[in-house]
Amino acid sequence: MRIKQDWMELTQEEIDNLPEDDWLHYQNGGCVCFAHDKSECVCGAWWRE
């Protein structure tokens, strides 16, 4: 099981700056990956099972 850590969520500013398609994907529980991010992808909708 994956344990949620702070870097796994986008900040509100990052969310506000997402393109519409990426925002809808993230909002529906999808992951958004950034080439400049040294970690992994960030995934939305943590409350969904």
Secondary structure, 3 states (H helix, E strand, C coil): CCCCCHHHCCCHHHHHCCCHHHHHHHHCCCEECCCCCCCCCEECCCCCC
